[in-house]
Amino acid sequence: MEKIVNIMKSNEKSSLEYFNEWLDAFLNFEKMPKKNIFWLDTMNYLCNRFYNPQKEYKCYHIAGSKGKGSVSSYIANILSSAGFKTGLYTSPHILNFSERIRCANNPFPEEIYEQTVKQIVPLVDSIIPENLPNQREATWFELVTLFAFLTFKNAGCTHCVFETGMGGRLDATNVINPEICIITPIELEHTEFLGDTLEKIAAEKAGIIKENIPVISFNQKPEVKKVLIEKANEKNCKIYFLDEFLKSYNYEINNLKSDITLEFNNLFSRPIKTTLNFLGEFQVFNAALACYACKIINPEITEEQIEEGLSNAFLPGRFEIINKNDSKKIPTIIMDGAHTKDSVTFTFNTFRKLFNNEGKLLFACAYDKNMDEISKLFFEYNFKDIILTKPGLEKGSNLPYLIECVKKINDNSNEKVNLQFDENPQKAIFAAFEQAYNANEPLLICGSFYLLAEVKRLLQTLQVD
């Protein structure tokens, strides 16, 4: 313990910066995807070593292919508005590690993180390798999840919201015993790790479903819905599909925010009317899912508390708008971490509603994304200027194949696009900034949270908020 304190003081680093450096020694799937590294026995071992901090509060568990971060944020903010001390665990972070592990909207005080670092580092470092299940060393994400469990306990949280990392069944978060399981829309993604059909992927996501714990979902394809129902029946769970309970809704964009009205056919005494910081019509359904999940478990939560919570929710990199800065020659920038076909479609659709046929596109994605299908969307949504790059220097990608996909469509298209590419993300970002600013057009940046992190770091150096 004293050694850790001295190192932190001598390096003049925050506890989270020190923790990040310590974490670098462990396998990080987010940076270096690898097969056959998922299991729960190591996570259970770690939790037992720390006296199971995840059992100290009520948990809400969210899995799915898209929208799970937004749903998690909505739920956490609703619970916070209702007066509960709430923790929120999401991934990935864009700039600051505290984005992953925080209160509903803000980081915990530094002393809370410091307390957790002082507890976790020596107790993990002192593990005898032979004592680990199958002698498998803990991974980066397992230790980050453990850090979240312990931080929420140290902060005195009574309710905590956990977003799964990738799948569900073997995800490190799946050692919790939740009040409710929420499964957002599922599509083909991470097929190398989760399976090559919707049914296989749905089975992995449905792995968070626990015995006698209610499940809520919405907008699922028939083959996915079938898997979820079968899993819920196997676990004796009541399963709700929001499609059956959302009577009507209204969505309007107003001052770059979303005015929504939700009317349910039960549980609520009146329609929910509020303004969201998130843009996109799909956010109506994310918000509705969060409302209904909270009301099922906490019927005493009022409509006013729900409306306040929804209006407070925010996550960086979800259709985040940065307005034009003339002094820095920065265009209006829209950043979104969308990286699946459906989520990119929603992002492009929202962008077009705001800016019609104007706007340039900067895009990058990891190697395992559906580049063939996503490339078609560039042309369906009439982007005339497209810049392609890598998502970052640390994230695996296949830029040559992405370029090939776009070129193939462009060569066969009647209306050619201006296609540029640069494997250096920073150079690509600067080029996109310059071209969009000179053309007085907005710039949409999407495809990877790692690309968004590169953009955010650059904006920081330029002192642009």
Secondary structure by P-SEA (a helix, b strand, c coil): caaaaaaaaaacccaaaaaaaaacccccccccccccccccaaaaaaaaaaccccccbbbbbbbcccaaaaaaaaaaaaaaaaccbbbbbbcccccccccccccccccccaaaaaaaaaccaaaaaacccccccccccccaaaaaaaaaaaaaaaacccbbbbbbcccccccccccccccbbbbccccccccccccccaaaaaaaaaccccccbbbbcccccaaaaaaaaaaaaaacccccccccccccbbbbbccccccbbbbbcccccbbbbbcccccccaaaaaaaaaaaaaaaacccccaaaaaaaaaacccccccccccccccccccbbbbbccccaaaaaaaaaaaaaaccccbbbbbccccccaaaaaaaaaaaacccbbbbbcccccccccaaaaaaaaaaaaaacccccbbbbbccaaaaaaaaaaaaaaacbbbbbcccaaaaaaaaaaaaaaccc
